[in-house]
Amino acid sequence: ELDRRCKTASRGQVHFGKLVDGTDIAVKVQYPDISESVEDEMKFMDWFPKFGPVEKYGFNIEGYHNVFWRNLSEELNYRVEARHQENYRRKVCQLKRIVIPEVLTDLSQSKILVQKKEEGFSLDKAETMMPEQKRSMGQLLLQHYLYMLFQQGFVHSDPQPDNFAFRQYKKNYF
């Protein structure tokens, strides 16, 4: 069962629903033909000037284009995104108060990502919280990033506000 309402994502939309067994899920569906649109836009990079600062400093625009396109191509394949998310989930599990949704790989495809829905409130709500609550949230985010960077060598590469939620843990917000 899926709710018809959705949230916009960068290359698709997210619907919420329930599986037959009652599991709450979030389903990310890629916009039709987005891959082709992105590929067409990438062709514009070939038009970048090969003179001026690019030539003066020896900037390898073709190499930049290739790396950028390879990374973007991976992002357009939700199976790759699912593997990255599961890798991230395994690495962050040492931090008990960080929850990364479990990907339901048997239901996911290259243009559909299905994961368990985790409840929480957005960063927007943090603006209305008491200073000590804001500080607790900030400390947890900092602990999380430092742990992932220096202990795991792996950092979440899309830290936009919609990719985070918080929930109350004991009397603090973490």
C-alpha positions as CSV (number, residue, x, y, z in Angstrom):
1,E,0.0,0.0,0.0
2,L,1.4,3.4,-1.0
3,D,0.3,6.9,-0.2
4,R,-0.4,8.9,-3.4
5,R,1.2,12.0,-1.8
6,C,4.9,12.2,-2.2
7,K,8.0,14.2,-1.3
8,T,10.3,15.5,-4.0
9,A,13.8,14.0,-4.2
10,S,16.6,15.3,-6.4
11,R,16.1,12.8,-9.2
12,G,12.7,11.4,-8.2
13,Q,10.1,11.3,-5.6
14,V,9.5,9.5,-2.3
15,H,6.2,7.8,-1.4
16,F,5.4,6.3,2.0
17,G,3.5,3.1,2.6
18,K,3.1,-0.2,4.3
19,L,4.0,-3.8,3.3
20,V,1.5,-6.6,3.8
21,D,3.2,-7.5,7.0
22,G,2.7,-4.0,8.4
23,T,6.3,-2.7,7.9
24,D,6.4,1.0,7.3
25,I,8.4,1.8,4.1
26,A,9.7,4.7,2.1
27,V,9.9,4.1,-1.7
28,K,12.1,6.3,-3.8
29,V,11.1,6.3,-7.5
30,Q,13.3,7.8,-10.1
31,Y,11.7,10.2,-12.6
32,P,11.2,8.6,-16.0
33,D,14.0,9.5,-18.5
34,I,16.0,11.4,-15.9
35,S,19.1,9.5,-16.9
36,E,18.8,10.7,-20.5
37,S,18.2,14.3,-19.4
38,V,21.3,14.2,-17.1
39,E,23.4,12.7,-19.9
40,D,22.3,15.4,-22.3
41,E,23.2,18.1,-19.7
42,M,26.6,16.4,-19.2
43,K,27.3,17.0,-22.9
44,F,27.4,20.7,-22.2
45,M,30.6,20.1,-20.1
46,D,32.3,19.2,-23.4
47,W,31.7,22.8,-24.5
48,F,33.7,24.3,-21.6
49,P,36.5,26.5,-22.9
50,K,39.8,24.9,-23.4
51,F,41.6,28.3,-23.0
52,G,42.0,30.9,-20.3
53,P,42.4,29.6,-16.7
54,V,41.6,26.1,-17.8
55,E,44.6,26.0,-20.1
56,K,46.8,28.3,-17.9
57,Y,46.6,26.1,-14.9
58,G,46.5,22.8,-16.8
59,F,43.0,21.8,-15.6
60,N,42.1,18.5,-17.1
61,I,38.4,19.2,-18.0
62,E,38.1,15.8,-19.7
63,G,39.2,14.0,-16.6
64,Y,36.9,16.1,-14.4
65,H,34.0,15.3,-16.8
66,N,34.8,11.5,-16.7
67,V,35.0,11.4,-12.9
68,F,31.9,13.6,-12.5
69,W,29.9,11.4,-15.0
70,R,31.0,8.1,-13.4
71,N,29.9,9.3,-10.0
72,L,26.6,10.7,-11.3
73,S,25.9,7.5,-13.2
74,E,26.3,5.6,-10.0
75,E,23.8,7.9,-8.3
76,L,21.3,7.2,-11.1
77,N,21.4,3.5,-10.3
78,Y,19.5,2.9,-7.0
79,R,21.0,-0.5,-6.6
80,V,24.4,1.2,-6.3
81,E,22.8,3.7,-3.9
82,A,21.4,0.8,-1.9
83,R,24.9,-0.8,-1.6
84,H,26.3,2.5,-0.4
85,Q,23.5,2.9,2.1
86,E,24.0,-0.6,3.5
87,N,27.7,-0.1,3.7
88,Y,27.1,3.2,5.6
89,R,24.6,1.5,7.9
90,R,27.1,-1.2,8.8
91,K,29.9,1.3,9.5
92,V,27.8,3.7,11.6
93,C,26.3,1.0,13.9
94,Q,29.0,1.6,16.5
95,L,27.2,4.9,17.3
96,K,24.1,3.5,19.0
97,R,22.0,6.6,18.6
98,I,22.4,6.9,14.8
99,V,19.9,5.0,12.7
100,I,20.3,4.4,9.0
101,P,17.2,2.9,7.4
102,E,17.5,-0.7,6.3
103,V,17.2,-1.1,2.5
104,L,14.9,-3.9,1.4
105,T,17.1,-5.1,-1.5
106,D,14.6,-7.8,-2.6
107,L,12.1,-5.0,-3.4
108,S,14.5,-2.5,-4.8
109,Q,15.5,-2.1,-8.5
110,S,17.8,0.2,-10.5
111,K,15.1,3.0,-10.5
112,I,13.2,2.1,-7.3
113,L,14.7,2.1,-3.8
114,V,12.6,0.6,-1.0
115,Q,13.7,1.0,2.6
116,K,12.2,0.7,6.1
117,K,10.8,4.1,7.2
118,E,12.3,5.5,10.3
119,E,10.4,8.1,12.3
120,G,11.9,11.4,13.4
121,F,11.6,15.1,13.2
122,S,13.4,17.3,10.7
123,L,16.1,19.9,11.3
124,D,13.5,22.6,10.8
125,K,12.1,21.7,14.2
126,A,15.5,22.3,15.8
127,E,15.0,26.1,15.3
128,T,12.2,26.0,17.9
129,M,14.1,24.0,20.5
130,M,15.8,25.0,23.6
131,P,19.6,25.8,23.3
132,E,20.6,22.7,25.2
133,Q,18.6,20.5,22.9
134,K,20.1,22.2,19.8
135,R,23.6,21.7,21.4
136,S,22.9,18.0,21.9
137,M,21.8,17.6,18.3
138,G,24.9,19.5,17.1
139,Q,27.2,17.3,19.3
140,L,25.7,14.1,17.9
141,L,26.1,15.3,14.3
142,L,29.7,16.3,15.0
143,Q,30.4,13.0,16.8
144,H,28.9,11.2,13.9
145,Y,30.9,13.0,11.2
146,L,34.2,12.8,13.1
147,Y,33.7,9.0,13.8
148,M,32.8,8.3,10.2
149,L,35.6,10.4,8.8
150,F,38.5,9.4,11.1
151,Q,37.4,6.0,12.2
152,Q,35.7,4.6,9.1
153,G,37.0,6.8,6.3
154,F,33.5,7.0,4.9
155,V,31.3,10.1,4.9
156,H,27.7,10.6,3.9
157,S,28.0,12.6,0.7
158,D,24.5,14.0,0.5
159,P,24.0,15.8,3.9
160,Q,20.9,17.8,2.9
161,P,18.3,18.4,5.7
162,D,15.8,16.0,4.2
163,N,18.3,13.1,4.6
164,F,18.3,13.5,8.4
165,A,15.7,13.2,11.1
166,F,16.0,13.2,14.9
167,R,14.0,11.6,17.6
168,Q,14.0,11.9,21.4
169,Y,16.4,9.7,23.2
170,K,15.9,9.6,26.9
171,K,15.6,13.3,27.9
172,N,17.9,14.7,25.3
173,Y,17.5,14.9,21.5
174,F,20.0,12.7,19.7
